Amino acid sequence: MTEPKEHPFINVDEIPCQEISDPAVLSKTPLVSVKMITYNHEPYITQAIEGVLQQETNFPFDLVIGEDCSTDGTREIVFDYQKKYPDIIRVITSDKNVGANKNSKRVIKACRGKYIASCEGDDYWHHPQKLQKQVDYLEAHPECGLVHSDVVWHNVETGKTIPRHYKKRKLYHDHENVLRSIIEFKYHVMTCSAVVRKDLLDEIRETCRFEFSEKFLMGDIQTWIEIAYRSKVKYIDEPLATYNALPESACRTKDVEKIIRFSRSGRAIGLHYADKYGSKDSMELKKCILERFNKTLIRAACRARKPELAREILKDSRKYDVPLGPVGSLCFFGAQKNVVCFLIRMLLLLALRCRRLLSRIKWLDYG
């Protein structure tokens, strides 16, 4: 769990970047900049852009699209929209792919608004007053740094839709301690629903260099935690955006190696913030975080037959007195490389798949 002392920090000024826009017709002082990063989102990018263009506001806004050299038709679609709507759309791009993390950083730097709203190229806003509702609240409540909302959850693979994702899954956002709940990964903020203060975001990105270094695979969770430490967070109990759950994405994948990398990173973030902001509850926070991520990791170790990872998880569990439970213990043996453990592994995988299938059916049938 010990972190190295040095971590590569991404200097945004060194990221390849060129802007395609028409300053003559763009708003000089947009109140909101909409940040949209995209890569190979051809089936979704049109709906994402249209969701922004349909916004009904009494203030000017611009749409800043980070197009990361897509290899499908995304790039051409984005350029066409910029030509049609030069008074709203700016495109940030380069001659080579820079990756999601660097693409996000250069787009944030390009944003000029007092507020930054986010919508990645595979999601969209279905509510035409989304921006107006959120900005009205921020303007009236200077103590608030982040406003987010419920979302419509659409499973692209199955075609199933949950109109009120948080409400149906009982992910209510009335927690007394938002900061702690985000660190525990119990308080959720969907990126496509969020609007933040740019000055606050700039401060965080500048002062929290370790948290936004290449040490971690994600960046949004650090943003929500740091904002919650510095300001109030407002949840609007209404679905203002639609999240497209893709079969493969940064946080959703069937690739066990990706699951392991993502879970390791999530665990590392949680443990880091338990020390940074946990105060007297640091150890209790660590136990909650380890219990959450070690369950995923021990099952992944079983699937991938990684005895070293299984032993690491067992060591953590004993150190912090976080029991693996019956399934976790069986997964530990299933991760070992011998015939008996192989049979255990096969039975476990079958049981877990059946359980996942039943949970999925129940989840889709809510309401």
C-alpha positions in Angstrom: 0.0 0.0 0.0 3.0 2.3 0.3 3.1 4.9 -2.4 6.3 5.9 -4.3 7.5 9.4 -3.6 7.5 10.5 -7.2 4.8 10.2 -9.8 4.8 11.6 -13.3 2.8 14.8 -13.4 1.2 15.7 -16.7 2.1 19.3 -17.7 -0.9 20.4 -19.7 1.2 22.9 -21.6 3.2 20.0 -23.1 0.2 18.1 -24.4 -0.1 18.4 -28.2 -3.1 20.7 -28.8 -4.6 22.7 -31.6 -7.9 24.5 -31.7 -10.4 24.7 -34.5 -12.9 27.5 -33.9 -14.0 30.9 -35.1 -13.3 33.6 -32.5 -15.2 36.2 -34.5 -18.6 34.6 -33.8 -18.0 32.8 -30.5 -19.3 34.4 -27.3 -16.5 36.4 -25.7 -17.7 35.6 -22.2 -19.6 32.3 -22.0 -21.0 31.6 -18.5 -20.7 27.9 -19.0 -18.2 25.8 -21.0 -19.4 22.3 -21.8 -16.5 19.8 -21.8 -16.9 16.9 -24.1 -14.1 14.4 -24.7 -14.5 11.8 -27.4 -12.7 9.0 -29.1 -14.4 6.5 -31.4 -17.9 7.4 -30.4 -19.4 7.4 -33.9 -22.7 5.8 -32.9 -23.3 8.3 -30.0 -21.5 11.6 -30.8 -24.3 13.2 -32.8 -26.8 12.7 -29.9 -24.3 14.0 -27.4 -23.7 17.2 -29.4 -27.4 17.7 -30.1 -28.2 17.3 -26.4 -26.0 20.3 -25.7 -27.2 22.4 -28.7 -30.8 22.0 -27.5 -30.2 23.6 -24.2 -32.5 26.5 -23.4 -30.6 29.1 -21.4 -30.7 32.8 -20.7 -26.9 32.9 -20.7 -24.2 32.2 -23.4 -22.3 28.9 -23.4 -19.8 27.2 -25.6 -19.2 23.5 -26.3 -15.5 22.5 -26.2 -15.0 19.1 -27.8 -11.7 17.2 -27.3 -11.5 15.0 -30.4 -8.6 12.5 -29.8 -7.9 11.4 -33.3 -10.7 8.8 -33.6 -10.3 6.1 -36.2 -14.0 5.7 -37.0 -16.3 8.6 -38.2 -16.3 10.6 -35.0 -13.7 13.1 -36.2 -15.6 14.0 -39.4 -18.9 14.4 -37.5 -17.3 16.7 -34.9 -15.7 18.8 -37.6 -19.0 19.1 -39.5 -20.8 20.3 -36.4 -18.2 22.9 -35.7 -18.7 24.3 -39.2 -22.5 24.4 -38.7 -22.3 25.9 -35.3 -19.2 28.1 -35.1 -20.8 30.4 -32.6 -21.0 27.6 -30.0 -18.5 24.8 -30.9 -14.8 24.8 -30.5 -12.7 21.6 -31.2 -9.5 20.8 -29.4 -7.5 18.2 -31.2 -4.0 17.2 -32.4 -2.2 15.2 -35.0 -1.9 12.1 -32.8 -3.9 10.4 -30.1 -3.0 11.6 -26.5 -5.3 9.4 -24.4 -8.3 10.2 -22.3 -6.4 11.7 -19.4 -4.4 14.2 -21.4 -7.4 14.9 -23.7 -9.4 15.8 -20.6 -6.7 18.1 -19.2 -6.3 20.1 -22.4 -10.0 20.6 -22.8 -10.4 21.8 -19.2 -7.6 24.3 -19.8 -9.4 25.5 -23.0 -12.7 26.1 -21.2 -13.5 29.8 -20.6 -16.7 29.7 -18.6 -17.3 30.4 -15.0 -18.7 26.9 -14.8 -17.8 23.7 -16.5 -20.4 21.1 -17.4 -19.4 17.7 -18.6 -20.8 15.3 -21.1 -18.6 12.6 -22.7 -19.1 11.7 -26.3 -21.0 8.5 -25.6 -23.6 10.1 -23.2 -26.1 12.8 -23.8 -28.4 15.4 -22.1 -32.1 14.7 -22.7 -33.5 17.6 -20.6 -33.4 21.0 -22.4 -33.3 22.9 -19.2 -30.4 20.9 -17.6 -27.9 23.7 -17.7 -30.3 26.4 -16.7 -31.5 24.5 -13.6 -28.0 23.8 -12.4 -26.5 27.2 -13.1 -29.4 28.9 -11.4 -28.6 27.0 -8.3 -24.9 27.7 -8.4 -25.5 31.4 -9.0 -27.8 31.5 -6.0 -25.5 29.4 -3.7 -21.8 30.6 -3.9 -21.0 28.1 -1.2 -21.8 25.2 -3.6 -19.0 23.9 -5.9 -20.7 21.0 -7.6 -24.3 20.3 -8.7 -25.3 17.0 -10.1 -28.5 15.0 -10.7 -30.1 11.7 -11.2 -29.7 10.1 -14.6 -31.4 7.8 -17.0 -29.3 4.6 -17.2 -29.4 3.0 -20.7 -27.8 -0.4 -21.2 -26.6 -0.2 -24.8 -26.1 -4.0 -25.1 -29.6 -5.0 -23.9 -31.5 -1.9 -24.8 -33.0 -1.8 -21.3 -33.4 1.6 -19.7 -33.9 2.7 -16.0 -35.6 6.1 -16.0 -34.5 7.0 -12.4 -31.1 5.2 -11.9 -30.3 6.5 -8.4 -33.9 6.2 -7.2 -34.4 2.7 -8.5 -31.0 1.5 -7.1 -31.7 3.4 -3.9 -28.5 5.4 -4.3 -30.0 8.4 -2.4 -27.9 11.5 -2.0 -29.0 12.8 1.3 -25.9 11.6 3.2 -24.9 13.8 6.1 -21.2 13.5 5.3 -20.8 13.7 1.6 -17.0 13.8 1.7 -16.7 10.6 3.6 -19.4 8.9 1.5 -17.5 9.7 -1.8 -14.3 8.4 -0.3 -16.1 5.2 0.5 -17.5 5.0 -3.0 -21.0 5.1 -1.6 -21.9 8.6 -2.9 -22.0 8.6 -6.7 -21.6 11.4 -9.1 -22.2 10.6 -12.8 -19.9 12.8 -14.9 -22.6 13.5 -17.5 -24.8 15.1 -14.8 -22.2 17.3 -13.2 -21.5 21.1 -13.3 -18.6 22.6 -11.3 -17.0 26.0 -10.7 -14.0 26.4 -12.9 -12.0 28.4 -10.5 -12.4 25.6 -7.9 -11.5 23.0 -10.5 -8.4 25.0 -11.5 -7.3 25.3 -7.9 -7.7 21.6 -7.4 -5.8 20.6 -10.5 -2.9 22.9 -9.6 -2.6 22.1 -5.9 -3.4 18.4 -6.0 -0.7 17.2 -8.4 -0.2 13.8 -6.8 -3.9 13.0 -7.0 -4.0 13.9 -10.7 -0.7 12.3 -11.6 -0.3 9.1 -13.6 -0.4 7.2 -10.3 -4.2 6.7 -10.8 -6.2 5.5 -13.8 -9.2 7.8 -13.1 -9.6 11.5 -12.4 -13.3 12.2 -11.8 -13.5 10.6 -8.3 -10.5 12.7 -7.1 -12.3 15.8 -8.5 -15.5 15.0 -6.6 -13.6 14.3 -3.4 -11.5 17.5 -3.5 -14.6 19.6 -4.3 -16.6 18.1 -1.5 -13.7 18.9 0.9 -13.7 22.6 -0.2 -17.4 23.3 -0.8 -21.0 22.1 -0.6 -22.4 19.5 -3.1 -25.9 19.7 -4.4 -27.9 16.8 -5.7 -31.0 17.4 -7.9 -33.4 14.5 -7.6 -34.4 14.6 -11.2 -32.9 12.8 -14.2 -31.3 15.5 -16.4 -28.9 13.4 -18.4 -28.6 10.0 -19.9 -25.7 7.6 -19.2 -25.1 5.0 -21.9 -23.7 1.9 -20.3 -21.4 0.4 -22.9 -20.2 -3.2 -22.9 -16.6 -1.9 -22.8 -15.6 1.5 -21.3 -13.1 2.9 -18.7 -15.1 1.6 -15.7 -17.1 -1.2 -17.3 -15.3 -4.2 -18.8 -15.3 -8.0 -19.1 -11.5 -8.1 -19.4 -10.3 -9.4 -16.1 -6.9 -7.7 -16.4 -8.6 -4.3 -16.8 -10.9 -5.1 -13.9 -7.8 -5.8 -11.8 -6.0 -2.6 -12.9 -9.1 -0.4 -12.4 -9.9 -2.0 -9.0 -6.3 -1.6 -7.8 -6.4 2.1 -8.8 -9.8 2.7 -7.1 -8.5 1.0 -3.9 -5.3 3.1 -4.0 -7.4 6.3 -4.3 -9.6 5.4 -1.5 -6.7 4.5 0.9 -4.9 7.7 0.0 -7.9 9.8 0.8 -8.6 7.9 4.0 -5.2 9.1 5.2 -5.6 12.6 3.7 -9.1 13.5 4.9 -10.1 10.6 7.2 -8.8 12.2 10.3 -9.7 10.0 13.3 -11.8 7.7 11.1 -8.9 6.8 8.8 -8.7 3.2 9.9 -12.5 2.6 9.7 -12.5 4.2 6.2 -9.7 1.9 5.1 -11.6 -1.1 6.2 -14.7 0.0 4.2 -12.6 0.6 1.1 -10.7 -2.7 1.4 -13.9 -4.6 2.0 -15.3 -3.1 -1.2 -12.4 -3.5 -3.6 -10.9 -6.7 -2.2 -14.1 -8.6 -3.0 -13.8 -7.6 -6.6 -10.0 -8.3 -6.7 -10.2 -11.8 -5.0 -12.8 -12.8 -7.6 -10.7 -11.5 -10.4 -7.7 -13.3 -9.0 -9.8 -16.5 -9.1 -10.9 -15.9 -12.7 -7.4 -15.0 -13.9 -5.7 -17.7 -11.8 -3.4 -15.2 -10.1 -2.2 -16.7 -6.8 0.1 -13.8 -6.1 -2.8 -11.3 -6.2 -4.9 -13.7 -4.0 -2.1 -13.8 -1.4 -1.8 -10.0 -1.5 -5.5 -9.6 -0.9 -5.5 -12.2 1.9 -2.5 -10.3 3.5 -4.5 -7.0 3.4 -7.6 -8.6 4.8 -5.7 -10.0 7.8 -3.7 -6.8 8.4 -6.9 -4.6 8.5 -9.1 -7.3 10.0 -11.4 -7.3 6.9 -12.8 -10.8 6.5 -13.0 -12.2 2.9 -16.1 -14.2 3.7 -17.0 -17.7 2.5 -17.0 -16.8 -1.2 -13.8 -14.8 -0.9 -12.1 -17.7 0.9 -13.1 -20.1 -1.8 -11.9 -17.6 -4.5 -8.5 -17.5 -2.7 -8.1 -21.3 -3.2 -9.6 -21.1 -6.7 -6.8 -18.7 -7.7 -4.1 -21.3 -6.9 -2.7 -23.4 -9.7 -3.4 -27.1 -9.0 -6.2 -29.5 -10.0 -8.3 -29.3 -6.8 -8.2 -25.5 -6.9 -9.0 -25.5 -10.6 -12.2 -27.5 -9.9 -13.1 -25.1 -7.1 -12.5 -22.2 -9.5 -14.8 -23.7 -12.1 -17.6 -24.2 -9.5 -17.1 -20.7 -8.2 -17.2 -19.1 -11.6 -20.4 -21.0 -12.4 -22.0 -19.9 -9.1 -20.9 -16.3 -9.6 -22.2 -16.1 -13.1 -25.6 -17.5 -12.0 -25.7 -15.0 -9.1 -24.8 -12.1 -11.5 -27.4 -13.2 -13.9 -30.1 -13.3 -11.2 -29.0 -9.9 -9.9 -29.1 -8.4 -13.4 -32.6 -9.7 -14.0 -33.8 -8.3 -10.7 -32.0 -5.0 -11.4 -33.6 -4.6 -14.8 -37.0 -5.5 -13.5 -37.1 -2.7 -10.8 -40.4 -0.9 -10.7 
